[in-house]
């Protein structure tokens, strides 16, 4: 193997992180035991690009326990934890990733995990699939299919499918009920504020928080801000979601108006230039900006750097930009995913559900290799419900079961 990481000497720290995750991931721990016996991925190569921290690392180890040859990289230059990468290499996986990689290094790492010719792709944001279709077309025939973790990646896949360019089946893991209901809402909601709070060391109570986007991630972010004592403003382009935000107790207004009053801004849209130059000039002195969408384009960082008359690091992961009007604005984590650039990502128990769906969806692809005709497929209902039932059991909860008479009444 020819892994590319920062320092293998960091492995012990990474192993401790992974062991803590394992202790708190009941579903993945059960799947690891099952996969060790059944080897569903025997003889298969899996290329994985997901935020490379301890929870992702444990997913990789679970897939390896199932017989897979694992080729691993990160899905964001600032989310890779070097000690976790080292721990995976020590465990016998091939890893190409390090923290704070340049765009060139990041693309090189993506290429390296594709070169061996994967049979399964596990993607977060679509970079693996995109590069496979542009630079490794000769390897496409051996790809059984793949799984996509996040909303942004699914949007890219849907565009490819519409254009007729997607060449193999992809499971929309993000659309699973046990993924977006919990991961996007409760996971993002908690981890965004973990990242903001540990980075700024400022109080949230009493501040005005502006959340751009009221999808599942935006709902969770707004809910947690409210719980921390903030007054919350939501910006939206969808009138239905905007009404939902109002009925959930939040104010709604255009970003141009919210920019004038907000103290902390969180973008969660999947779109670009959600906060642009016009908004920058309206911001109050000391306004804090951060992003919880996949790519670092929701805040127009390129333009902000161009128009700033001065910039300096104010604190780790906080860059200050002075504008021509004399006001300073502060950006967390370079405008990248604040919950990973400035924190450890979603809680372990939440990712336990999401990654269990990833693992079972990959297993589904192998079991149905060659028989899947659709290029975009949803997580099978039985997989979603299996994960939910297992999780309920670990939580010590039981639910009712329909009697035969009730089933007849409902379904005839």
C-alpha positions as CSV (number, residue, x, y, z in Angstrom):
1,X,0.0,0.0,0.0
2,X,1.1,3.6,-0.7
3,X,-0.9,5.8,1.7
4,X,-0.3,9.5,1.8
5,X,-0.9,11.0,5.2
6,X,0.8,13.6,7.4
7,X,2.3,11.5,10.2
8,X,1.8,7.8,11.1
9,X,3.1,8.7,14.6
10,X,-0.3,10.3,15.3
11,X,-2.1,6.9,15.1
12,X,-2.5,6.3,18.9
13,X,-4.5,9.5,19.3
14,X,-6.7,8.5,16.3
15,X,-7.2,5.0,17.7
16,X,-8.6,6.5,21.0
17,X,-11.1,8.6,19.0
18,X,-12.2,5.7,16.9
19,X,-12.6,3.5,20.0
20,X,-14.8,6.2,21.7
21,X,-17.0,6.3,18.6
22,X,-17.3,2.5,18.5
23,X,-18.4,2.5,22.1
24,X,-21.3,4.9,21.2
25,X,-22.3,3.4,17.8
26,X,-24.5,0.4,18.6
27,X,-25.7,-0.1,15.1
28,X,-22.3,-0.1,13.4
29,X,-20.9,-2.3,16.2
30,X,-23.6,-4.9,15.4
31,X,-23.0,-4.6,11.7
32,X,-19.2,-5.1,12.3
33,X,-20.0,-8.4,14.1
34,X,-22.3,-9.5,11.3
35,X,-20.0,-8.5,8.5
36,X,-17.1,-10.3,10.1
37,X,-19.0,-13.5,9.8
38,X,-20.7,-13.0,6.4
39,X,-18.1,-11.0,4.5
40,X,-20.6,-9.3,2.1
41,X,-17.8,-7.3,0.4
42,X,-15.3,-10.1,-0.1
43,X,-13.2,-9.4,-3.2
44,X,-14.7,-5.9,-3.6
45,X,-12.9,-2.6,-3.7
46,X,-14.6,0.4,-2.1
47,X,-13.5,4.0,-2.7
48,X,-14.7,6.3,0.0
49,X,-14.7,10.1,0.2
50,X,-16.4,11.3,3.3
51,X,-15.3,13.8,6.0
52,X,-12.4,11.9,7.5
53,X,-12.9,12.0,11.2
54,X,-13.4,9.2,13.8
55,X,-17.0,8.3,12.8
56,X,-16.1,7.9,9.2
57,X,-13.1,5.9,10.2
58,X,-15.2,3.4,12.1
59,X,-17.5,3.0,9.1
60,X,-14.4,2.2,7.0
61,X,-13.3,-0.4,9.6
62,X,-16.8,-1.9,9.5
63,X,-16.6,-2.2,5.7
64,X,-13.2,-3.7,5.9
65,X,-14.5,-6.2,8.4
66,X,-16.9,-7.2,5.7
67,X,-14.1,-8.1,3.4
68,X,-13.7,-4.9,1.4
69,X,-10.4,-3.5,0.2
70,X,-10.7,0.1,1.4
71,X,-9.3,3.2,-0.4
72,X,-10.1,6.3,1.7
73,X,-9.9,10.0,1.3
74,X,-11.7,13.1,2.8
75,X,-14.4,15.1,1.2
76,X,-13.3,18.5,2.5
77,X,-9.8,20.0,2.9
78,X,-10.4,21.1,6.4
79,X,-12.4,18.2,7.8
80,X,-9.7,15.5,7.7
81,X,-8.2,14.7,11.1
82,X,-4.6,13.6,10.7
83,X,-4.5,11.3,13.7
84,X,-7.6,9.5,12.5
85,X,-6.1,9.1,9.0
86,X,-2.9,7.6,10.7
87,X,-5.0,5.2,12.7
88,X,-6.7,3.8,9.6
89,X,-3.3,3.3,7.9
90,X,-2.1,1.5,11.0
91,X,-5.2,-0.7,10.8
92,X,-4.3,-1.7,7.2
93,X,-6.4,0.6,5.1
94,X,-5.1,2.7,2.2
95,X,-5.6,6.4,3.0
96,X,-4.8,9.5,0.9
97,X,-5.7,12.6,2.9
98,X,-4.5,15.3,5.2
99,X,-5.8,18.3,7.0
100,X,-5.6,21.7,5.1
101,X,-4.8,20.3,1.8
102,X,-4.6,22.6,-1.2
103,X,-7.1,22.1,-4.0
104,X,-4.4,20.4,-6.1
105,X,-3.6,18.0,-3.2
106,X,-7.3,17.4,-2.6
107,X,-7.8,16.4,-6.2
108,X,-4.7,14.3,-6.2
109,X,-6.0,12.3,-3.2
110,X,-9.4,11.8,-5.0
111,X,-7.5,10.4,-8.0
112,X,-5.4,8.0,-5.9
113,X,-8.4,6.3,-4.3
114,X,-10.0,5.8,-7.8
115,X,-6.9,4.4,-9.5
116,X,-7.3,0.9,-8.0
117,X,-10.6,0.6,-9.8
118,X,-13.4,0.5,-7.2
119,X,-16.5,-1.7,-7.4
120,X,-18.4,0.5,-4.9
121,X,-18.2,4.3,-4.4
122,X,-19.2,5.9,-1.2
123,X,-19.3,9.7,-1.8
124,X,-20.1,12.8,0.1
125,X,-20.7,15.8,-2.2
126,X,-20.1,14.0,-5.5
127,X,-16.4,14.6,-6.1
128,X,-15.6,10.9,-6.5
129,X,-18.4,10.3,-8.9
130,X,-17.6,13.4,-10.9
131,X,-13.9,12.5,-11.3
132,X,-14.8,8.9,-12.2
133,X,-16.9,10.2,-15.1
134,X,-14.4,12.7,-16.3
135,X,-10.9,11.1,-15.8
136,X,-11.5,7.4,-15.1
137,X,-14.1,6.4,-17.7
138,X,-12.2,3.3,-18.5
139,X,-12.8,2.0,-15.0
140,X,-16.6,2.6,-15.0
141,X,-17.6,-0.9,-16.3
142,X,-16.4,-2.5,-13.1
143,X,-18.4,-0.1,-10.8
144,X,-21.4,-1.9,-9.4
145,X,-22.8,1.4,-8.0
146,X,-22.4,3.8,-5.2
147,X,-24.0,5.7,-2.3
148,X,-24.2,9.5,-1.9
149,X,-24.3,10.9,1.6
150,X,-25.4,14.5,1.3
151,X,-27.9,16.9,-0.4
152,X,-25.3,18.7,-2.5
153,X,-24.1,15.4,-3.9
154,X,-27.6,14.3,-4.8
155,X,-28.3,17.5,-6.6
156,X,-25.1,16.9,-8.7
157,X,-26.2,13.3,-9.4
158,X,-29.7,14.4,-10.4
159,X,-28.2,16.8,-12.9
160,X,-26.0,14.1,-14.3
161,X,-29.0,11.7,-14.5
162,X,-31.1,14.3,-16.2
163,X,-28.3,14.9,-18.8
164,X,-28.0,11.2,-19.3
165,X,-24.4,11.1,-18.2
166,X,-24.6,9.0,-15.0
167,X,-23.2,5.6,-15.9
168,X,-24.0,3.5,-12.8
169,X,-26.6,3.2,-10.1
170,X,-26.3,5.5,-7.1
171,X,-28.2,5.2,-3.9
172,X,-29.6,8.5,-2.5
173,X,-28.6,7.8,1.1
174,X,-29.3,11.4,2.1
175,X,-33.0,10.9,1.2
176,X,-33.5,8.0,3.6
177,X,-35.9,8.8,6.4
178,X,-33.4,7.7,9.1
179,X,-30.8,10.0,7.5
180,X,-32.3,13.4,6.8
181,X,-34.8,13.3,9.7
182,X,-32.1,12.8,12.2
183,X,-28.6,13.5,10.7
184,X,-29.6,16.7,8.9
185,X,-31.9,18.1,11.6
186,X,-30.4,16.9,15.0
187,X,-26.9,16.2,13.8
188,X,-26.4,19.5,11.9
189,X,-28.3,21.4,14.6
190,X,-26.0,20.3,17.4
191,X,-22.7,20.2,15.5
192,X,-23.0,23.6,13.9
193,X,-23.3,25.2,17.3
194,X,-20.6,23.0,18.8
195,X,-18.3,24.4,16.1
196,X,-19.4,28.0,16.5
197,X,-19.3,28.0,20.3
198,X,-15.9,26.3,20.7
199,X,-14.4,28.6,18.1
200,X,-15.8,32.0,19.2
201,X,-16.2,31.4,22.9
202,X,-19.1,33.9,22.7
203,X,-22.6,33.7,24.1
204,X,-25.5,33.0,21.7
205,X,-28.3,34.1,24.1
206,X,-29.6,37.5,23.3
207,X,-28.0,37.6,19.8
208,X,-29.8,37.7,16.4
209,X,-29.0,34.6,14.4
210,X,-29.7,34.5,10.7
211,X,-30.1,31.0,9.1
212,X,-30.1,31.0,5.3
213,X,-32.1,28.0,4.1
214,X,-34.9,26.1,5.9
215,X,-34.4,22.6,4.7
216,X,-33.8,19.9,7.3
217,X,-30.3,21.2,8.1
218,X,-31.7,24.8,8.4
219,X,-34.5,23.6,10.7
220,X,-32.0,21.9,13.0
221,X,-29.7,24.9,13.1
222,X,-32.6,27.4,13.8
223,X,-34.1,25.1,16.4
224,X,-30.8,24.9,18.4
225,X,-30.1,28.6,18.1
226,X,-33.6,29.3,19.6
227,X,-32.8,26.8,22.4
228,X,-29.6,28.7,23.1
229,X,-31.6,31.9,23.6
230,X,-31.1,33.6,20.2
231,X,-33.7,35.5,18.2
232,X,-33.7,33.7,14.9
233,X,-34.3,35.1,11.4
234,X,-34.7,32.7,8.4
235,X,-34.0,33.6,4.8
236,X,-35.6,31.5,2.1
237,X,-36.4,31.3,-1.6
238,X,-39.2,28.7,-1.2
239,X,-42.5,30.2,-0.1
240,X,-43.7,27.0,1.5
241,X,-40.6,26.6,3.6
242,X,-40.8,30.3,4.5
243,X,-44.3,29.8,5.9
244,X,-43.2,26.8,7.8
245,X,-40.4,28.9,9.4
246,X,-42.9,31.5,10.4
247,X,-45.2,28.9,11.9
248,X,-42.2,27.4,13.8
249,X,-41.9,30.8,15.5
250,X,-39.1,32.4,13.4
251,X,-39.0,35.7,11.6
252,X,-38.5,35.6,7.8
253,X,-37.0,38.3,5.5
254,X,-34.7,38.7,2.5
255,X,-31.0,38.4,3.2
256,X,-30.5,42.1,2.2
257,X,-32.6,43.0,5.2
258,X,-31.3,40.4,7.6
259,X,-27.8,41.5,6.8
260,X,-28.5,44.8,8.6
261,X,-29.5,43.3,11.9
262,X,-27.8,39.8,12.3
263,X,-25.0,39.0,14.7
264,X,-24.3,35.5,13.6
265,X,-25.0,34.1,10.1
266,X,-25.2,30.4,9.1
267,X,-25.7,29.4,5.5
268,X,-27.3,26.0,4.9
269,X,-28.6,26.2,1.3
270,X,-26.4,24.2,-1.1
271,X,-26.4,27.3,-3.3
272,X,-23.6,29.8,-4.1
273,X,-23.2,33.5,-3.2
274,X,-26.0,33.4,-0.6
275,X,-24.1,36.1,1.2
276,X,-22.5,38.4,-1.4
277,X,-20.7,41.7,-1.7
278,X,-23.9,43.7,-1.4
279,X,-24.7,41.9,1.9
280,X,-21.1,42.3,3.2
281,X,-21.4,46.1,3.0
282,X,-24.7,46.0,5.1
283,X,-23.3,43.9,7.9
284,X,-22.8,45.3,11.4
285,X,-19.3,45.7,12.7
286,X,-18.3,42.4,14.3
287,X,-20.8,40.2,12.5
288,X,-19.8,36.5,12.4
289,X,-20.3,34.5,9.2
290,X,-20.1,30.7,8.9
291,X,-21.3,28.0,6.5
292,X,-22.9,24.6,7.1
293,X,-23.5,23.8,3.4
294,X,-21.2,21.3,1.7
295,X,-19.1,23.7,-0.5
296,X,-17.3,26.9,0.5
297,X,-19.2,29.1,-1.9
298,X,-22.3,30.0,0.0
299,X,-20.4,32.9,1.5
300,X,-18.7,34.6,-1.5
301,X,-15.2,34.3,0.0
302,X,-13.4,35.1,-3.2
303,X,-15.1,38.5,-3.5
304,X,-14.7,39.2,0.3
305,X,-11.0,38.7,0.0
306,X,-10.9,41.0,-3.0
307,X,-12.8,43.9,-1.4
308,X,-11.3,43.7,2.1
309,X,-8.9,46.5,2.9
310,X,-7.3,44.5,5.6
311,X,-7.4,40.9,6.9
312,X,-5.9,39.1,9.8
313,X,-6.4,36.0,11.9
314,X,-8.3,37.0,15.0
315,X,-8.2,33.6,16.7
316,X,-7.8,30.0,15.5
317,X,-10.3,29.4,12.7
318,X,-11.5,33.0,12.8
319,X,-10.4,35.3,10.0
320,X,-11.2,39.0,10.2
321,X,-11.9,41.2,7.2
322,X,-12.0,45.0,7.4
323,X,-14.1,46.6,4.7
324,X,-13.9,50.1,3.2
325,X,-16.7,51.3,5.5
326,X,-14.4,50.6,8.5
327,X,-16.4,47.6,9.7
328,X,-14.9,44.3,10.6
329,X,-16.6,41.0,9.8
330,X,-15.4,37.6,10.9
331,X,-15.6,34.3,9.0
332,X,-15.2,30.9,10.7
333,X,-13.4,28.0,9.1
334,X,-12.6,29.8,5.9
335,X,-16.3,29.6,4.9
336,X,-16.1,25.8,4.8
337,X,-18.3,23.4,6.8
338,X,-18.2,25.0,10.3
339,X,-19.2,21.8,12.1
340,X,-16.2,20.0,10.7
341,X,-13.7,22.8,10.0
342,X,-14.2,24.1,13.6
343,X,-15.4,20.9,15.3
344,X,-15.8,17.2,15.3
345,X,-18.9,16.9,13.1
346,X,-22.2,15.3,14.1
347,X,-22.6,13.3,17.3
348,X,-21.6,9.7,17.2
349,X,-25.1,8.4,17.9
350,X,-26.5,10.3,15.0
351,X,-23.9,9.2,12.5
352,X,-24.4,5.6,13.8
353,X,-27.8,5.7,12.0
354,X,-26.5,7.4,8.8
355,X,-23.5,5.2,8.4
356,X,-25.5,2.1,9.1
357,X,-27.6,3.1,6.2
358,X,-24.5,3.6,4.1
359,X,-23.1,0.2,5.0
360,X,-26.4,-1.6,4.3
361,X,-27.0,0.3,1.1
362,X,-23.5,-0.8,-0.1
363,X,-24.4,-4.4,0.8
364,X,-27.7,-4.0,-1.2
365,X,-25.8,-2.9,-4.2
366,X,-23.5,-5.9,-4.1
367,X,-26.5,-8.3,-3.6
368,X,-28.3,-6.8,-6.6
369,X,-25.3,-6.2,-8.9
370,X,-26.3,-6.2,-12.5
371,X,-30.1,-6.1,-11.8
372,X,-30.6,-2.4,-11.0
373,X,-31.9,-0.6,-14.0
374,X,-32.4,2.9,-12.5
375,X,-29.4,5.2,-12.2
376,X,-30.8,6.9,-9.1
377,X,-32.3,4.7,-6.5
378,X,-33.7,5.3,-3.0
379,X,-32.7,3.4,0.1
380,X,-35.0,0.4,0.2
381,X,-37.8,0.9,2.7
382,X,-36.8,-2.3,4.5
383,X,-33.3,-1.0,5.1
384,X,-34.6,2.3,6.5
385,X,-37.0,0.5,8.8
386,X,-34.5,-2.1,9.8
387,X,-32.1,0.7,11.0
388,X,-35.0,2.4,12.9
389,X,-36.0,-0.9,14.6
390,X,-32.5,-1.7,15.6
391,X,-32.0,1.8,17.0
392,X,-35.2,1.7,19.0
393,X,-34.1,-1.6,20.5
394,X,-30.8,-0.1,21.6
395,X,-32.7,2.8,23.1
396,X,-34.8,0.3,25.1
397,X,-38.0,1.3,23.4
398,X,-40.8,-0.8,22.0
399,X,-43.6,0.1,19.6
400,X,-47.1,-1.4,18.8
401,X,-47.7,-3.9,16.1
402,X,-50.9,-4.0,14.0
403,X,-53.2,-6.9,14.6
404,X,-54.4,-8.9,11.6
405,X,-57.8,-7.1,11.9
406,X,-56.1,-3.7,11.9
407,X,-54.0,-4.7,8.8
408,X,-57.2,-5.7,7.0
409,X,-58.9,-2.5,8.0
410,X,-56.0,-0.3,6.7
411,X,-54.9,-2.3,3.6
412,X,-57.9,-4.5,2.7
